[in-house]
């Protein structure tokens, strides 16, 4: 990432001295350098051994810097936060964006906010509104755990080497007050993904085919045995399609099915 783009991102991120920042994929340290200059306490997670060696050489021994040489998909993000309110700054590669996002959402109880650089296509899906072409399960889940907003676009030339796609930076403050219990939050993303799995089908037809849902979801949502009644309790037209459901409506459906 070039210096100009890195500075724009960190200026918007506005780290405070002593704040705890988990940086995912620091690469050659363009953002890391600026975070360190701000006085933030940086926990950098880098999977590439060569890049990890460079970071170690540049920053090792500096009190506010900790390097974790590991795959973020094998890290306990809540443990990285160490019981302190923590922020995340990350440049996520497209190949692992979905799994990393789910791990970040699961750790929202330990995080205050995330600023993420994503492929523009993915960012557009996260911030999409109901009824749009790209609105789907990722939109619903992301908007349950966070309040995402796009803050800047980055052209391929902002990176070296330039990627084949454009990127967008999202600010994603974690919602401090969420409607579901911790146990239900573990099931909710899977329920939403399955609900949106057949976008062309109506809500009723999607839920009638719930026999393929995991056992944990079927056990938690007994209303799946009579989906028409569950939709009625949620006040939803059974002929609507999943992509028309707003954040609150998805929650109402989940809770109506749980009460069945």
C-alpha positions in Angstrom: 0.0 0.0 0.0 1.4 3.4 -0.9 2.1 6.0 1.8 -0.7 8.4 0.7 -3.4 5.7 0.9 -2.1 4.4 4.3 -2.1 7.9 5.8 -5.7 8.6 4.6 -6.8 5.3 6.2 -5.0 5.8 9.6 -6.1 9.5 9.8 -9.7 8.4 9.5 -9.1 5.4 11.9 -7.8 8.0 14.4 -6.0 5.7 16.8 -5.4 7.1 20.3 -2.3 6.7 22.4 -2.5 3.5 24.4 -5.5 2.1 22.4 -5.4 -1.6 21.5 -5.4 -2.3 17.8 -5.4 -5.7 16.2 -4.0 -5.4 12.7 -4.7 -8.3 10.4 -2.4 -8.8 7.5 0.1 -5.9 8.1 2.2 -7.0 5.1 5.2 -4.7 4.9 4.0 -2.4 7.7 2.6 0.6 5.9 -0.3 0.9 8.3 1.7 -0.5 11.2 4.2 2.3 11.0 1.5 5.0 11.3 -0.3 3.1 14.1 3.0 3.0 16.1 3.6 6.7 15.5 0.2 7.4 17.0 1.2 5.6 20.2 -1.4 2.8 19.8 -0.6 -0.7 21.2 -0.4 -2.9 18.0 -1.0 -6.6 17.8 -0.1 -7.6 14.3 -1.2 -10.9 12.9 0.8 -12.0 9.8 0.8 -15.5 8.2 3.6 -15.0 5.7 7.0 -16.0 7.3 9.0 -13.6 5.1 6.8 -10.6 5.9 6.7 -11.6 9.5 10.6 -11.5 9.6 10.6 -8.0 8.1 8.1 -6.8 10.7 10.0 -8.4 13.5 13.2 -6.7 12.3 11.5 -3.3 12.1 9.4 -3.3 15.2 10.5 -6.0 17.6 11.5 -4.6 21.0 9.2 -1.6 20.8 6.9 -1.8 23.8 3.6 -1.3 22.0 4.2 -3.9 19.3 3.4 -7.6 19.4 3.7 -9.8 16.4 1.6 -13.0 16.0 2.9 -15.1 13.2 -0.2 -17.1 12.5 -3.2 -17.6 10.2 -6.0 -15.3 11.5 -8.4 -18.2 10.9 -6.6 -20.2 13.6 -6.5 -17.3 16.1 -8.8 -16.6 18.9 -9.6 -13.0 18.2 -11.3 -12.4 21.6 -8.1 -13.7 23.2 -6.0 -11.3 21.2 -8.1 -8.5 22.6 -6.9 -9.6 26.1 -10.0 -8.5 27.9 -9.6 -4.9 26.8 -11.8 -3.0 24.4 -10.0 -3.4 21.1 -10.2 -2.1 17.6 -9.4 -4.0 14.3 -7.7 -2.6 11.2 -7.3 -5.1 8.4 -6.7 -5.5 4.7 -8.5 -8.7 4.0 -7.7 -10.9 1.0 -10.7 -11.9 -1.1 -10.1 -15.6 -0.6 -10.7 -15.6 3.1 -12.9 -12.5 3.6 -16.1 -14.5 4.5 -14.5 -16.7 7.1 -12.6 -13.9 8.7 -15.7 -11.7 8.8 -17.6 -14.4 10.7 -14.8 -14.7 13.2 -14.7 -11.0 13.7 -18.5 -10.8 14.2 -18.3 -13.6 16.8 -15.7 -11.6 18.7 -17.8 -8.4 18.7 -18.2 -8.6 22.4 -14.5 -7.9 22.7 -14.2 -5.3 19.9 -15.5 -1.7 19.7 -15.1 -1.3 15.9 -13.4 -2.5 12.7 -12.0 -0.7 9.8 -11.6 -3.1 6.9 -10.2 -2.9 3.4 -12.2 -5.2 1.2 -12.8 -6.0 -2.5 -15.4 -3.4 -3.6 -17.8 -6.2 -4.6 -17.8 -7.6 -1.0 -18.1 -4.1 0.6 -21.1 -3.3 -1.6 -22.8 -6.5 -0.4 -22.1 -5.6 3.3 -23.7 -2.1 3.1 -26.5 -3.0 0.7 -30.2 -2.2 1.4 -33.1 -4.7 1.2 -34.4 -5.5 -2.2 -31.1 -4.6 -4.0 -29.4 -7.0 -6.4 -26.4 -7.6 -4.1 -28.4 -7.6 -0.8 -28.1 -11.0 0.9 -27.2 -13.0 3.9 -23.8 -11.2 4.3 -25.7 -7.9 4.4 -28.1 -9.1 7.1 -25.4 -10.7 9.3 -23.0 -7.8 9.0 -25.8 -5.3 9.8 -26.8 -7.3 12.8 -23.4 -7.3 14.4 -22.2 -3.9 13.1 -23.3 -0.6 11.6 -21.2 -0.6 8.4 -20.6 2.3 6.2 -18.2 2.9 3.2 -15.7 5.7 3.8 -13.4 5.6 0.8 -12.5 3.7 -2.4 -9.0 2.7 -3.2 -7.8 2.2 -6.8 -5.6 -0.8 -7.7 -2.7 1.6 -8.0 -2.8 2.2 -4.2 -1.2 -1.2 -3.7 2.0 -2.8 -4.8 1.7 -4.9 -6.8 -1.7 -3.6 -8.0 -4.5 -6.1 -7.6 -6.9 -6.9 -10.4 -9.8 -5.4 -8.5 -10.7 -2.1 -6.7 -11.1 -1.9 -3.0 -13.3 -0.1 -0.5 -12.7 0.8 3.1 -15.5 0.2 5.5 -16.0 1.5 9.0 -17.9 -1.1 11.0 -18.6 0.0 14.6 -19.8 -3.1 16.6 -23.3 -2.7 17.9 -23.0 -2.6 21.7 -26.6 -3.7 22.2 -27.8 -6.6 20.2 -31.1 -8.4 20.3 -30.1 -12.1 20.6 -28.5 -14.1 23.3 -24.9 -15.2 22.9 -26.1 -18.8 22.2 -28.5 -17.6 19.5 -25.8 -15.4 18.0 -23.8 -18.5 17.2 -26.8 -20.0 15.2 -28.1 -16.8 13.6 -25.5 -16.4 10.8 -26.1 -20.0 9.7 -29.9 -19.6 9.8 -29.6 -16.4 7.7 -27.3 -18.1 5.1 -29.7 -21.0 4.8 -32.7 -18.7 4.5 -31.1 -16.8 1.7 -29.8 -20.0 0.0 -32.6 -20.1 -2.5 -33.2 -16.4 -3.3 -35.8 -17.1 -6.0 -38.1 -19.1 -3.7 -40.6 -17.6 -1.3 -40.0 -17.5 2.4 -42.6 -20.2 3.0 -41.1 -22.5 0.4 -37.6 -21.9 1.8 -38.7 -22.7 5.3 -40.7 -25.7 4.2 -37.4 -27.2 2.9 -35.8 -26.7 6.3 -35.1 -30.4 6.7 -31.6 -29.8 5.5 -30.9 -27.3 8.3 -28.3 -28.4 10.9 -29.7 -30.2 13.9 -28.7 -27.4 16.3 -30.9 -24.9 14.3 -33.9 -27.3 14.1 -33.7 -27.9 17.8 -33.5 -24.2 18.6 -36.3 -23.3 16.1 -39.2 -25.7 16.7 -41.4 -23.3 14.6 -39.7 -24.7 11.5 -42.1 -27.6 11.8 -45.0 -25.2 10.9 -43.3 -22.4 9.0 -46.6 -20.8 7.9 -47.5 -20.2 11.6 -44.0 -18.9 12.3 -44.3 -16.4 9.5 -47.7 -15.3 10.8 -46.3 -14.7 14.3 -43.5 -12.6 12.7 -46.1 -10.6 10.7 -44.5 -11.6 7.4 -46.2 -12.4 4.1 -45.2 -16.0 3.2 -45.0 -15.1 -0.5 -42.2 -12.6 0.1 -38.6 -13.4 -1.0 -35.7 -13.4 1.4 -33.9 -10.5 -0.2 -36.8 -8.2 0.8 -36.3 -8.7 4.5 -34.7 -5.9 6.5 -32.5 -6.5 9.5 -35.3 -6.3 12.0 -37.6 -8.6 10.0 -35.0 -11.3 9.9 -34.7 -11.1 13.7 -38.4 -11.2 14.1 -38.6 -14.3 12.0 -35.8 -16.0 13.9 -37.5 -15.2 17.3 -41.0 -16.3 16.0 -39.6 -19.6 14.9 -37.8 -20.0 18.2 -41.2 -19.5 20.0 -42.9 -22.2 18.0 
